[in-house]
């Protein structure tokens, strides 16, 4: 929103080093018609890319775009960016960022498969492990099956069998085999999670702990609980 680049580089934190090394580290970058580069802050290290890009293209607008909650805000040493965006309105108020929504890719299509589980959650712990376990127990008591893949992080508890990260293609396959996606936003999060987008675009039911969803323009009482 508000950016009209000839070429906008959307640099994802997953695999970011190889992408930048092969595409932007070279002298050819100086010849590209780039007006703006969006650096999506999924991992802390992604903002380091700024120095390399800015050194080669001083005329390029750099935008840091948070897709996760920015607990402490952007470090002062990185505040030379042209703009800082966030998907979370609360963060925008707290840190004076510009708001921009999450996005998804409508061209992702799934071939229909037989359901293996009713509900699926795949994601990092982020302090939600106990809540997720409680939800799993409630769903099972109500006759629903659930696959809970929680990935360990710095918030993780000791006595739980965590799962390894999986590639997004494999995640899509798991979503395809599920009737519903479970969404448990972090405490204080206001922005739309990727799981909400996945439920909408991949036509899955959504079970969420976000009570404000009933006030959202995309709320569908037949498919969101």
N, C-alpha and C positions, 0 to 999 in steps of 0.2 A: 504494500500500500504506500503510494507516494514515491515509489522508486520506479524509474523507467529505463532500465539498462538495455543496451544492445545485447549484452551477454551478462547474465547474473550467475556468478559461481556460487552454488549452494554446496558448502563443504561439510560433509558429515563426519562426526567424530569417529565412527566405525570405519576403519581402514583409511583414516585421514592422511597418515604419513605417506603411504604409497601413492595415493591420489595426487597429493601436492608435489611429491618428489617427481613424478612422471609428467605432470601437466603444467606445474607452475614454477618449479625451481629453475627451469631452463630460461635461456635468454629470449626464447620465442615469446615468452609472456609479454615482453615489451611491445610486441607487434599486435597482440590481441586487442580487440575493441571492447574493453571491459569498463563499464561505468560504476559498477558496484559489486562487491563481494559480500555475501552473507555467510558469517561464520556461526554455525549453530553450536551453542555451548551445551553439548551433551556430556563431554568429558572436559575436565579442567584444561588439559593440554591443548585443546583446539584453539584457544586464544593466542597461543604462541605463534600460530601461523601468521598472525598480523604483521610481525616484524619482517618476515620474508616477503610478503606481498607488498607491503608499504615501501620497502626498500627498492623494489623493482618498478612499482607503479605508484608514484607519488600523487598522481591525479585520480586515483581510484578511491571511491567512497567505501569505507569499511563499516559494516554493520554487524554487531554482535547480537545474536538472536537466541535468547534462553528458551530451551524446551523443557527445562526442569526448574524447580523453585530455586531462586537465588537467595540462599539463606543470609549471606553476608554482603551481597552485592558484588559488583565487579571490582577486582583489586585495583587500587589506585594506579599501579604501573600500567594498566591497560586502558585507562580512561582517555587515551588519545584517539580512540575510535570516533568515527563521525557520529554514530548513533548507537544506542543500546535498546533492543526490543525485548519484550517478554510476552509469553502466551498467557501469563497470569496477571489479572488486573490488580490483585493485591500487591504483587511485587512492583508493578508500575507505580502504584501510589507510594509505596515505601521507599523506592529508590529513584523515583522520577524517570522511569523508563518509558518508552513509547510502546503502546499495545499493538500486538498483531496476533491473529489467531493461529492455531495449529492448522496443518493442512494434511491431506492424504492424497493418494494416487488413484483416481477413479478407473484407471485402465487395469488395475489388479482384479482379475476374475478367477473364481474358484470353481472347479468342476465338482458337481455334487457327489458326495461320498456318504457311505453309511455312517450314522452317528456311533461313536464309541463311548462318549461321555456326555452328560447333560450340560455341565458347566466346566469352563476352563479358566485358570489363572496362570500366567507366566510373567514373572517380573522380579526385580530385585526386592530384597527385604524392606529396606527403608523404614524400619521400625514397625512394620505391619504384620510381622509373622504371627504373633499371638491372636490378632484380630482375624487373620485369614484362617487360622486353625479353628477358631470359634465358629466362623461362618461355615467352614467345611463340615463341622459336626452338626450344625443346624440343618444344612442341606441334606446330609445323609439321613438324619432323623425324619426328614420329610420325604424320603424316598427318592432323592436325586443323587446321581453319581457326579463326582467332581474330580478333575485332575488338577492338582495344586503343585506347580513347579516354582518354588521360591528360590531365588539365587542369592547366595551369601554376599553380604557387604559389611561395612564397618559397624552397622547397627545390629548385626546378627547375634542371636543367642547361641549358646554352646550346644545344648542338647536338642538339636533338630537336624534331620537329614536333608541338607540342602541339595539343590540340583545344579548342574553345570549350565552355563549359558548356551543357547541354541541359535542357529542361524535363522534369519527372518523367514526364509523359504520353509524351514521346518516348522516354525511357529504358525505360518499360514496353513500348513497341512493340519496342525493340531486344531486350529480354529475351525477349519473345514469339517472336522470330525466331531464338532461340539455344537450343541443346540444354543448355548448362551456363553457370553463372556462376562467374567466377574471383574468389576472395577472398584478398587479401593484407593481413592486418592490419599495423598499424604495429609497430615494434619496442617490446616491452614492453607491448603491449596485451593485456588479458585478457578484456575484454568482447566480447559477441557483436556482429558487424558487421551492418549493414542487409542486406548481400549474403547472409548466411546466412538471414536472415528471408525475403528475396525468394525464395531457392531453395526454402524450405520451403512458403511460402504459394502461390507461383506454380508449384510442382511442376516445378522445374528441378534438374538435377544440379549438384553443387557441387564445384569444385576449389579446395582451400585450402592455404595454407602453415601453417595453425594445427594443429600436431601434437596439441594437447590436445583436439581435437574428438572423438576417439575415446572420451573420458571423459565427454562431455556426454550428458544424458538424451535429447536429440533426435537423437543420432548414428544414421545409417542407412548401413550399410556398402554397401548396394546403390546408393546415390545420392550419397555423399559420399566424396571421394578426397583 
